[in-house]
Amino acid sequence: MSAPNSQERRACWGARDEFWKCLDHNRDDVAACEKYKTDFEMLCPAQWVKYFNKRRDYLKYKEKIDKEGYKPKEGAPKL
């Protein structure tokens, strides 16, 4: 597979942004955002979809840590 051209990249990023916006609006309910998810997966290379999904999880986790701070699990070993 060849690399996406600039128009294909913009379409992919737009679909990703719409999907993420829907997830944010619907509290991460993927079923409510099925149309956007389908568009996202159709317009982006599979490896990009995998990367973007991991990226979103990381950004959500980072946001939570920034807001609430890090709280180790009870019984977790201290470093």
MOPAC internal coordinates of N, CA, C and O (Angstrom, degrees):
PM7 1SCF
backbone

  N    0.0000 0     0.00 0     0.00 0    0    0    0
  C    1.4501 1     0.00 0     0.00 0    1    0    0
  C    1.5225 1   109.61 1     0.00 0    2    1    0
  O    1.2310 1   120.74 1   -45.54 1    3    2    1
  N    1.3070 1   116.19 1   134.46 1    3    2    1
  C    1.4552 1   119.86 1   178.61 1    5    3    2
  C    1.5279 1   109.92 1   -83.95 1    6    5    3
  O    1.2310 1   121.43 1   -17.95 1    7    6    5
  N    1.3103 1   114.87 1   162.05 1    7    6    5
  C    1.4614 1   120.54 1  -179.85 1    9    7    6
  C    1.5337 1   110.01 1   -68.06 1   10    9    7
  O    1.2310 1   120.07 1   -36.44 1   11   10    9
  N    1.3246 1   117.46 1   143.56 1   11   10    9
  C    1.4680 1   120.02 1   179.07 1   13   11   10
  C    1.5254 1   110.74 1   -65.42 1   14   13   11
  O    1.2310 1   121.33 1   -36.21 1   15   14   13
  N    1.3346 1   115.06 1   143.79 1   15   14   13
  C    1.4652 1   118.70 1   176.42 1   17   15   14
  C    1.5315 1   109.03 1   -79.42 1   18   17   15
  O    1.2310 1   120.24 1    -1.66 1   19   18   17
  N    1.3194 1   117.16 1   178.34 1   19   18   17
  C    1.4656 1   120.19 1  -174.21 1   21   19   18
  C    1.5244 1   112.34 1   -62.67 1   22   21   19
  O    1.2310 1   119.86 1   143.80 1   23   22   21
  N    1.3062 1   117.87 1   -36.20 1   23   22   21
  C    1.4648 1   120.87 1   179.44 1   25   23   22
  C    1.5365 1   110.16 1   -67.13 1   26   25   23
  O    1.2310 1   120.43 1   138.34 1   27   26   25
  N    1.3192 1   116.78 1   -41.66 1   27   26   25
  C    1.4681 1   120.97 1   178.73 1   29   27   26
  C    1.5315 1   111.29 1   -66.90 1   30   29   27
  O    1.2310 1   120.68 1   141.79 1   31   30   29
  N    1.3326 1   116.31 1   -38.21 1   31   30   29
  C    1.4635 1   119.95 1   177.58 1   33   31   30
  C    1.5255 1   110.90 1   -64.02 1   34   33   31
  O    1.2310 1   120.52 1   135.32 1   35   34   33
  N    1.3331 1   116.60 1   -44.68 1   35   34   33
  C    1.4687 1   119.92 1   178.63 1   37   35   34
  C    1.5224 1   111.21 1   -61.67 1   38   37   35
  O    1.2310 1   120.09 1   139.77 1   39   38   37
  N    1.3198 1   117.43 1   -40.23 1   39   38   37
  C    1.4717 1   121.29 1   178.33 1   41   39   38
  C    1.5308 1   110.00 1   -63.98 1   42   41   39
  O    1.2310 1   120.37 1   137.65 1   43   42   41
  N    1.3234 1   116.89 1   -42.35 1   43   42   41
  C    1.4627 1   121.64 1   178.78 1   45   43   42
  C    1.5218 1   110.19 1   -62.37 1   46   45   43
  O    1.2310 1   120.25 1   129.49 1   47   46   45
  N    1.3242 1   117.13 1   -50.51 1   47   46   45
  C    1.4565 1   120.65 1  -178.32 1   49   47   46
  C    1.5291 1   111.62 1   -62.85 1   50   49   47
  O    1.2310 1   120.48 1   142.83 1   51   50   49
  N    1.3192 1   116.68 1   -37.17 1   51   50   49
  C    1.4626 1   120.36 1   177.19 1   53   51   50
  C    1.5170 1   111.52 1   -64.40 1   54   53   51
  O    1.2310 1   120.44 1   136.88 1   55   54   53
  N    1.3308 1   116.76 1   -43.12 1   55   54   53
  C    1.4640 1   121.36 1   178.34 1   57   55   54
  C    1.5257 1   110.44 1   -64.92 1   58   57   55
  O    1.2310 1   120.57 1   139.85 1   59   58   57
  N    1.3196 1   116.51 1   -40.15 1   59   58   57
  C    1.4719 1   121.04 1   177.28 1   61   59   58
  C    1.5300 1   110.38 1   -61.72 1   62   61   59
  O    1.2310 1   120.84 1   133.85 1   63   62   61
  N    1.3335 1   115.99 1   -46.15 1   63   62   61
  C    1.4598 1   120.24 1  -178.85 1   65   63   62
  C    1.5242 1   111.45 1   -63.09 1   66   65   63
  O    1.2310 1   119.95 1   139.54 1   67   66   65
  N    1.3232 1   117.69 1   -40.46 1   67   66   65
  C    1.4660 1   121.41 1   178.55 1   69   67   66
  C    1.5295 1   110.86 1   -65.85 1   70   69   67
  O    1.2310 1   120.39 1   138.52 1   71   70   69
  N    1.3201 1   116.86 1   -41.48 1   71   70   69
  C    1.4563 1   121.51 1   178.62 1   73   71   70
  C    1.5276 1   110.06 1   -63.15 1   74   73   71
  O    1.2310 1   120.32 1   132.68 1   75   74   73
  N    1.3306 1   117.00 1   -47.32 1   75   74   73
  C    1.4612 1   121.00 1  -179.60 1   77   75   74
  C    1.5244 1   110.94 1   -63.98 1   78   77   75
  O    1.2310 1   120.26 1   140.98 1   79   78   77
  N    1.3273 1   117.11 1   -39.02 1   79   78   77
  C    1.4608 1   121.12 1   178.52 1   81   79   78
  C    1.5288 1   109.94 1   -62.43 1   82   81   79
  O    1.2310 1   120.54 1   136.98 1   83   82   81
  N    1.3305 1   116.57 1   -43.02 1   83   82   81
  C    1.4541 1   121.35 1   177.54 1   85   83   82
  C    1.5284 1   110.81 1   -62.46 1   86   85   83
  O    1.2310 1   120.41 1   136.06 1   87   86   85
  N    1.3274 1   116.83 1   -43.94 1   87   86   85
  C    1.4603 1   120.12 1   178.53 1   89   87   86
  C    1.5285 1   111.21 1   -61.77 1   90   89   87
  O    1.2310 1   120.26 1   137.85 1   91   90   89
  N    1.3228 1   117.10 1   -42.15 1   91   90   89
  C    1.4622 1   120.65 1   178.79 1   93   91   90
  C    1.5256 1   110.28 1   -62.83 1   94   93   91
  O    1.2310 1   120.88 1   137.46 1   95   94   93
  N    1.3226 1   115.92 1   -42.54 1   95   94   93
  C    1.4622 1   121.17 1  -178.57 1   97   95   94
  C    1.5258 1   111.82 1   -68.50 1   98   97   95
  O    1.2310 1   119.97 1   146.67 1   99   98   97
  N    1.3194 1   117.66 1   -33.33 1   99   98   97
  C    1.4674 1   122.73 1  -176.31 1  101   99   98
  C    1.5250 1   113.50 1  -104.95 1  102  101   99
  O    1.2310 1   120.57 1  -158.59 1  103  102  101
  N    1.3317 1   116.52 1    21.41 1  103  102  101
  C    1.4747 1   122.02 1   177.43 1  105  103  102
  C    1.5145 1   112.61 1    53.17 1  106  105  103
  O    1.2310 1   120.96 1  -131.59 1  107  106  105
  N    1.3095 1   115.77 1    48.41 1  107  106  105
  C    1.4719 1   123.94 1   175.96 1  109  107  106
  C    1.5249 1   114.11 1    62.75 1  110  109  107
  O    1.2310 1   120.12 1  -153.10 1  111  110  109
  N    1.3282 1   117.38 1    26.90 1  111  110  109
  C    1.4645 1   121.91 1   175.85 1  113  111  110
  C    1.5247 1   108.41 1   -83.81 1  114  113  111
  O    1.2310 1   120.62 1   -81.71 1  115  114  113
  N    1.3270 1   116.43 1    98.29 1  115  114  113
  C    1.4664 1   121.87 1  -175.80 1  117  115  114
  C    1.5310 1   110.95 1   -63.45 1  118  117  115
  O    1.2310 1   120.11 1   145.90 1  119  118  117
  N    1.3295 1   117.40 1   -34.10 1  119  118  117
  C    1.4695 1   120.65 1  -179.31 1  121  119  118
  C    1.5240 1   111.23 1   -61.43 1  122  121  119
  O    1.2310 1   120.06 1   144.44 1  123  122  121
  N    1.3343 1   117.49 1   -35.56 1  123  122  121
  C    1.4601 1   121.18 1   179.89 1  125  123  122
  C    1.5296 1   111.65 1   -73.09 1  126  125  123
  O    1.2310 1   120.31 1   162.89 1  127  126  125
  N    1.3193 1   117.00 1   -17.11 1  127  126  125
  C    1.4685 1   122.05 1  -175.92 1  129  127  126
  C    1.5247 1   111.91 1  -114.80 1  130  129  127
  O    1.2310 1   120.02 1  -155.80 1  131  130  129
  N    1.3059 1   117.57 1    24.20 1  131  130  129
  C    1.4667 1   122.17 1  -174.00 1  133  131  130
  C    1.5308 1   112.42 1   -57.21 1  134  133  131
  O    1.2310 1   120.12 1   138.93 1  135  134  133
  N    1.3454 1   117.38 1   -41.07 1  135  134  133
  C    1.4658 1   120.44 1  -179.24 1  137  135  134
  C    1.5334 1   110.39 1   -62.13 1  138  137  135
  O    1.2310 1   120.69 1   134.91 1  139  138  137
  N    1.3317 1   116.29 1   -45.09 1  139  138  137
  C    1.4655 1   120.54 1  -179.86 1  141  139  138
  C    1.5270 1   111.18 1   -66.50 1  142  141  139
  O    1.2310 1   120.86 1   142.73 1  143  142  141
  N    1.3258 1   115.96 1   -37.27 1  143  142  141
  C    1.4654 1   120.22 1   178.30 1  145  143  142
  C    1.5275 1   110.39 1   -63.66 1  146  145  143
  O    1.2310 1   120.70 1   136.33 1  147  146  145
  N    1.3167 1   116.27 1   -43.67 1  147  146  145
  C    1.4677 1   121.10 1   179.14 1  149  147  146
  C    1.5246 1   110.73 1   -61.52 1  150  149  147
  O    1.2310 1   120.53 1   134.77 1  151  150  149
  N    1.3307 1   116.59 1   -45.23 1  151  150  149
  C    1.4655 1   120.75 1   178.32 1  153  151  150
  C    1.5207 1   110.49 1   -61.22 1  154  153  151
  O    1.2310 1   120.59 1   134.68 1  155  154  153
  N    1.3144 1   116.48 1   -45.32 1  155  154  153
  C    1.4582 1   122.55 1   179.54 1  157  155  154
  C    1.5289 1   110.76 1   -58.06 1  158  157  155
  O    1.2310 1   120.59 1   132.81 1  159  158  157
  N    1.3311 1   116.48 1   -47.19 1  159  158  157
  C    1.4628 1   120.51 1  -178.19 1  161  159  158
  C    1.5246 1   112.17 1   -70.85 1  162  161  159
  O    1.2310 1   119.99 1   151.37 1  163  162  161
  N    1.3271 1   117.62 1   -28.63 1  163  162  161
  C    1.4700 1   120.41 1   178.39 1  165  163  162
  C    1.5299 1   111.95 1   -76.19 1  166  165  163
  O    1.2310 1   120.37 1   142.59 1  167  166  165
  N    1.3224 1   116.90 1   -37.41 1  167  166  165
  C    1.4604 1   121.02 1  -172.88 1  169  167  166
  C    1.5282 1   113.94 1   -88.20 1  170  169  167
  O    1.2310 1   120.08 1   164.20 1  171  170  169
  N    1.3186 1   117.45 1   -15.80 1  171  170  169
  C    1.4636 1   120.89 1  -177.70 1  173  171  170
  C    1.5255 1   111.00 1  -112.70 1  174  173  171
  O    1.2310 1   120.35 1   -35.04 1  175  174  173
  N    1.3302 1   116.94 1   144.96 1  175  174  173
  C    1.4588 1   119.61 1   172.97 1  177  175  174
  C    1.5330 1   109.98 1   -59.50 1  178  177  175
  O    1.2310 1   120.43 1   -32.98 1  179  178  177
  N    1.3184 1   116.79 1   147.02 1  179  178  177
  C    1.4651 1   122.02 1  -175.96 1  181  179  178
  C    1.5274 1   111.96 1   -55.70 1  182  181  179
  O    1.2310 1   120.06 1   140.65 1  183  182  181
  N    1.3201 1   117.48 1   -39.35 1  183  182  181
  C    1.4644 1   120.50 1  -179.67 1  185  183  182
  C    1.5218 1   110.73 1   -65.39 1  186  185  183
  O    1.2310 1   120.25 1   144.54 1  187  186  185
  N    1.3283 1   117.13 1   -35.46 1  187  186  185
  C    1.4670 1   121.01 1   177.43 1  189  187  186
  C    1.5210 1   110.40 1   -67.84 1  190  189  187
  O    1.2310 1   120.35 1   138.90 1  191  190  189
  N    1.3298 1   116.94 1   -41.10 1  191  190  189
  C    1.4690 1   120.95 1   179.48 1  193  191  190
  C    1.5226 1   109.11 1   -59.15 1  194  193  191
  O    1.2310 1   120.86 1   134.02 1  195  194  193
  N    1.3183 1   115.96 1   -45.98 1  195  194  193
  C    1.4600 1   121.38 1   179.35 1  197  195  194
  C    1.5373 1   110.29 1   -60.21 1  198  197  195
  O    1.2310 1   120.54 1   133.77 1  199  198  197
  N    1.3260 1   116.57 1   -46.23 1  199  198  197
  C    1.4638 1   121.43 1   179.58 1  201  199  198
  C    1.5266 1   111.08 1   -62.92 1  202  201  199
  O    1.2310 1   120.20 1   132.21 1  203  202  201
  N    1.3396 1   117.23 1   -47.79 1  203  202  201
  C    1.4574 1   120.76 1  -177.74 1  205  203  202
  C    1.5270 1   111.33 1   -63.70 1  206  205  203
  O    1.2310 1   119.65 1   142.57 1  207  206  205
  N    1.3262 1   118.28 1   -37.43 1  207  206  205
  C    1.4627 1   120.86 1   178.03 1  209  207  206
  C    1.5298 1   110.85 1   -64.38 1  210  209  207
  O    1.2310 1   120.50 1   136.82 1  211  210  209
  N    1.3238 1   116.64 1   -43.18 1  211  210  209
  C    1.4659 1   120.24 1   177.37 1  213  211  210
  C    1.5194 1   110.39 1   -65.92 1  214  213  211
  O    1.2310 1   120.60 1   141.38 1  215  214  213
  N    1.3204 1   116.45 1   -38.62 1  215  214  213
  C    1.4636 1   121.58 1   179.70 1  217  215  214
  C    1.5290 1   110.95 1   -62.20 1  218  217  215
  O    1.2310 1   120.55 1   136.96 1  219  218  217
  N    1.3277 1   116.56 1   -43.04 1  219  218  217
  C    1.4627 1   120.43 1   179.78 1  221  219  218
  C    1.5258 1   110.38 1   -64.37 1  222  221  219
  O    1.2310 1   120.36 1   136.76 1  223  222  221
  N    1.3275 1   116.92 1   -43.24 1  223  222  221
  C    1.4640 1   120.23 1   177.40 1  225  223  222
  C    1.5263 1   110.82 1   -58.82 1  226  225  223
  O    1.2310 1   120.67 1   136.29 1  227  226  225
  N    1.3281 1   116.33 1   -43.71 1  227  226  225
  C    1.4628 1   120.97 1   179.32 1  229  227  226
  C    1.5270 1   110.82 1   -63.00 1  230  229  227
  O    1.2310 1   120.18 1   133.97 1  231  230  229
  N    1.3243 1   117.26 1   -46.03 1  231  230  229
  C    1.4644 1   120.57 1  -178.38 1  233  231  230
  C    1.5265 1   111.60 1   -63.94 1  234  233  231
  O    1.2310 1   120.22 1   141.64 1  235  234  233
  N    1.3310 1   117.18 1   -38.36 1  235  234  233
  C    1.4625 1   121.01 1   177.24 1  237  235  234
  C    1.5340 1   110.25 1   -65.22 1  238  237  235
  O    1.2310 1   120.51 1   136.74 1  239  238  237
  N    1.3280 1   116.64 1   -43.26 1  239  238  237
  C    1.4632 1   121.40 1   178.83 1  241  239  238
  C    1.5235 1   110.29 1   -63.05 1  242  241  239
  O    1.2310 1   120.51 1   135.27 1  243  242  241
  N    1.3196 1   116.64 1   -44.73 1  243  242  241
  C    1.4626 1   121.61 1   180.00 1  245  243  242
  C    1.5284 1   110.29 1   -61.86 1  246  245  243
  O    1.2310 1   120.26 1   137.82 1  247  246  245
  N    1.3233 1   117.10 1   -42.18 1  247  246  245
  C    1.4623 1   121.79 1   178.43 1  249  247  246
  C    1.5335 1   110.46 1   -61.16 1  250  249  247
  O    1.2310 1   120.72 1   137.65 1  251  250  249
  N    1.3251 1   116.23 1   -42.35 1  251  250  249
  C    1.4613 1   121.05 1   179.60 1  253  251  250
  C    1.5224 1   110.25 1   -64.18 1  254  253  251
  O    1.2310 1   119.98 1   135.28 1  255  254  253
  N    1.3172 1   117.64 1   -44.72 1  255  254  253
  C    1.4680 1   121.90 1   179.86 1  257  255  254
  C    1.5246 1   110.04 1   -63.80 1  258  257  255
  O    1.2310 1   120.03 1   138.72 1  259  258  257
  N    1.3300 1   117.55 1   -41.28 1  259  258  257
  C    1.4615 1   120.79 1   179.22 1  261  259  258
  C    1.5286 1   111.22 1   -63.56 1  262  261  259
  O    1.2310 1   120.56 1   142.80 1  263  262  261
  N    1.3302 1   116.53 1   -37.20 1  263  262  261
  C    1.4648 1   121.57 1  -179.00 1  265  263  262
  C    1.5230 1   112.06 1   -75.98 1  266  265  263
  O    1.2310 1   120.75 1   129.43 1  267  266  265
  N    1.3215 1   116.17 1   -50.57 1  267  266  265
  C    1.4617 1   121.63 1  -170.67 1  269  267  266
  C    1.5272 1   113.76 1   -98.73 1  270  269  267
  O    1.2310 1   120.41 1   163.10 1  271  270  269
  N    1.3150 1   116.82 1   -16.90 1  271  270  269
  C    1.4534 1   120.10 1  -175.16 1  273  271  270
  C    1.5156 1   110.49 1    82.13 1  274  273  271
  O    1.2310 1   121.06 1   -14.11 1  275  274  273
  N    1.3069 1   115.57 1   165.89 1  275  274  273
  C    1.4664 1   120.45 1  -178.83 1  277  275  274
  C    1.5164 1   109.43 1   -85.93 1  278  277  275
  O    1.2310 1   120.75 1   -50.78 1  279  278  277
  N    1.3269 1   116.17 1   129.22 1  279  278  277
  C    1.4568 1   122.09 1   177.57 1  281  279  278
  C    1.5279 1   107.49 1  -127.45 1  282  281  279
  O    1.2310 1   120.03 1   -73.22 1  283  282  281
  N    1.3396 1   117.54 1   106.78 1  283  282  281
  C    1.4756 1   118.98 1  -179.77 1  285  283  282
  C    1.5304 1   110.28 1   -65.43 1  286  285  283
  O    1.2310 1   121.34 1   -28.69 1  287  286  285
  N    1.3119 1   115.04 1   151.31 1  287  286  285
  C    1.4643 1   120.33 1   177.14 1  289  287  286
  C    1.5186 1   110.13 1   -64.22 1  290  289  287
  O    1.2310 1   121.46 1   -30.00 1  291  290  289
  N    1.3099 1   114.82 1   150.00 1  291  290  289
  C    1.4550 1   119.81 1   178.56 1  293  291  290
  C    1.5248 1   109.01 1   -63.08 1  294  293  291
  O    1.2310 1   120.49 1   -48.08 1  295  294  293
  N    1.2978 1   116.67 1   131.92 1  295  294  293
  C    1.4568 1   121.60 1   179.04 1  297  295  294
  C    1.5280 1   113.44 1    86.30 1  298  297  295
  O    1.2310 1   120.04 1   179.67 1  299  298  297
  N    1.3237 1   117.52 1    -0.33 1  299  298  297
  C    1.4568 1   120.73 1   179.31 1  301  299  298
  C    1.5316 1   108.64 1   -70.81 1  302  301  299
  O    1.2310 1   120.06 1   -38.42 1  303  302  301
  N    1.3439 1   117.50 1   141.58 1  303  302  301
  C    1.4639 1   119.00 1   179.81 1  305  303  302
  C    1.5316 1   111.30 1   -67.53 1  306  305  303
  O    1.2310 1   121.09 1   -36.48 1  307  306  305
  N    1.3094 1   115.52 1   143.52 1  307  306  305
  C    1.4652 1   120.18 1   177.99 1  309  307  306
  C    1.5209 1   108.48 1   -85.38 1  310  309  307
  O    1.2310 1   120.96 1   -40.28 1  311  310  309
  N    1.3055 1   115.76 1   139.72 1  311  310  309
  C    1.4714 1   119.59 1  -179.25 1  313  311  310
  C    1.5030 1   111.15 1   -90.99 1  314  313  311
  O    1.2310 1   120.10 1   180.00 1  315  314  313

